[in-house]
Amino acid sequence: MELILLVFVTILIGSCMQRVSGMGVGLIGGPVLSIAIGPVEGIMVINALAAINAAMSTVTVRRDVDWGKFALIGSVMVLGAVPGTWLIHVMSPAVLQVVVGALLLIALGVTSFGKRFIPAVSGRLPAAVSGVIGGFSNTLAGVAGPVITVYAQASRWDQRTFAATLQPLFIVSGLVSFAIKYFTGAGDISSEPWGIWPAAVVAMVIGIAVGMVFSRRIDREKARMLAVSMAALGGVTVLVRGILSLM
């Protein structure tokens, strides 16, 4: 029951943040469930829930989606998910926690503090590279958004269409990452309590509805920074826990 309640609260906050700023479920849920369930199964649950939440969010922002960029970035995510799954097979849980925490903190650090150092880019190659790296980080840590944010900042992608386009990209990244880990036997979530799924869906519906109201009243950048701060705290916790396990 405690895990079901934890999933409900985490997804409620994450889905609300995601509707306001474009990111949230993976950022907040990845670190929390990595600790509560484990670095492999916890991220698998987040992969699945992030895809479901993104599908709901896509319906509300579909008019602002840049479908051309979605097709380019989304089509190559599997190229990053494959090596990410291989690492899961060869790493111990403690090392994986260190990698998950470090990846999250690096991605958040670059997007939060490295904006001024990111050179301007254009063309299809940088977009494709962001898709490959996003697929890799999503498979390991449950977060693709910060990686794609780096490309968005470098390409001067309009924030409104970027945040909207992230939603169908999260559908692809979540499904690809989950499917590869499931069919290669990298993780198994069949033993997790079934109640986490309906609890998460209810939390998404409430979170998205609240987020739609907040999105008209709260500055997107402030909401994004709040989500990033919460994710950073979670990332530090996962990293420290992994390091302590190695000692």
N, C-alpha and C positions, 0 to 999 in steps of 0.2 A: 504493500500500500504506500510505503514511503517513496518508493521509486516512481510509482504512478503519479503521485502528487508532485514530485520533483520534476518529472517530464512535463506535466501540465503547466507549472509555473514558468519553467524555462522556455517552453515553446510559446506561451502566452506573451511573455516579454519579447522574445525574439521575433515573433511574427508581427507584433505591433511596431517594433523598431524597423523591421524590413519594409513594411508598408510605407513608413515615413521617409526612410533614408535609402532604401534599396538593398540593404544588408542587415542581417540580424540573427536569423535562425542558426546558421552555421557558426557565426562568430561567437555567439553566446552559448549555444547548445553543444558545440564541439568540445570545448574544455570541460564543461560540467559533466557530460555523459562519458567522456574519456575517464574521468575519475570514478563516477558512479557505477559504470558498467565494465569499463576496460578500454584500452587504447584501440583495439580492433573492432569489437562488437559495438562499443559506444559510438564510434564514427560511422559504422554501418547503419545504425539506427538513425543517426543524424542525416546521413545521405538520403535515406528513404523519406524521412519527414521533411527535409528541405525540398525535395522534389515535389511532394504533395503541396506544401505551403506555397511554393513558387507557382504551381499550376493554378491555385486559387488566386494568387496575386496577379498573375498574367491576365486573367479575365478583367481585372479592374484597370489595368494600365495598357491594354493591348493597342490602343490607338497611338501610343507614344513609342512603341517598340521599333527599333531599326532592324527590320527583318534581314536585310542584307548582311549587316555585321553579325547578327545572330547566326546566320548560316555559316559564315566564314569561321568564326571563333568556335562555335559548337561542334562543327564537323571534325575538328582535330583533337578534341579533348580526350578521346580514347587513346591517342598516342602518348599522352602523359599518364593516363590511368594504368596502363600496362606495367611500366617500370615501377610505379608506386605500389602495385599489388605484389610484384616480385619482392620488393623490400619488406613488405609485411610478412612474407613467407620466411625470410632469412633473419629477421630481427627478433630479439627477445622483447617481451612486453615492456621491460624497464627502458631499454634503448629506444623503443618505439615511442614511449611517453616523452622522452627527452627530445626526439625528433619532432613530434607533434607540437610540443610547447615551443621549441625553437623556431620552427617554421611559422607558426602563428605570430610570434613576437617580431620576427624579421619582416614579415609581410605588413604587419600593422605599423612597424617603425618606418618602413619606406613610404607607405601611403600617408602617414601622419606628419613625419618630420623631413622627408626627403623630396618634397614637391619641387623645391627650388633647384634641386640638383638633377631632376629628370629632364633629359634633352627632348626637344620636340621631334616627333616621328610622323611619318605618313606612309601610305601604301598598305598592301595586304600582308606582307611578311610579319611586321610587328604584331598585327592582330592575331595572326596564326600562332606566333610564338606565345602570346599571352594565353591562347586557348590550350596549348600543350602544357604549359607550366601550371595553368589553372586546373587542368585535369589531374596532374600529378599531386598538387597540394590538396585538392579536394579528396583524393583517394586516401592520402595519409592523414590529413588533419581536419577534413570536413569543411574546408574553406577555399573557395575559388574566387570570391569577391575581391579581396585585397589585391590579388595578382592582376586581375582584369582592371582594377582601379588604377594601377600603375600605368597600364596602356592607355586608359581613358584620359589620365592627366597628361601623358606625353603627346597624345594625338589631339588634345584640346576638345575632347568629346563633350557635347552639351550635357549637363548634369541631368536634365529631365529625361532625355531619351536614353542616356546611359543607365540610369536607375531602372527605367522600364525594361530595357533590353536585358539587364541582369536576370530578370525573373525567368524567361524561357531558357536562358543559359543555365540557371540553377536546376531547371528540370532535367536538362541533358546531363550536366555534370553529376547530379545526384543519382540518376538512373544508371549511368555508365559505371560510376564508381561502385555502386551497390552490386550491380549485376556481375562485374568482373570478379569481385571478391567472393560473391556467393558461388558462382559456377566454378571457380578455381579452388574452392575450399579454404580460402584465406580466413574466413570467419563464419560463425554460425550464431544466429540470433533466435533460433527456435526455442531456446530455453528461457527467453525473457518473458515476463508476464504479459499476457495478451492485452491487458487493460491499458497498457501504455499507448496503444494505437488509437482507440476511441478517445482517450483523454487528450491526446495530442491534437486530433482533428477538431475537437470542441474548442481547445485552446486557440487553434489557428483561426477558426471562424470568429471568435471573440476578439482576438488580437488584431486581425485584419480590419474588422469593423471599427474598433477603437482607433486603429492607426489611420484609417480614412478620415476620421474626425480630426485627429491630431495633425495630420498632414496639411490641413488648411490653416492651422494656428501655430505650428512649431516650425522654426527654421530648420531646413533639411540638414545643414552643416552641423548645427548643434546636436540634433538627434544622432547623426552619424558619429560624432565625437563621443557621445555618451555610450553608444554601442561599442565603439572601439575601446573605450576605457574599461568597460566591463569585460570585454574579450581579453584585453591585456592582463587583467587580474587573473582570469581563468588560465591564460597561457602560462603565466609565472607559476601558478599553483601546479599545473601539470608538469612543467619543467622541473621544478624543485622535487616533486614527488618521484619523478623518474630518476633524478640524480641520487636521491636518498636510497632508492631501491638498488642502485648499482653499488652502493657502499657496503 
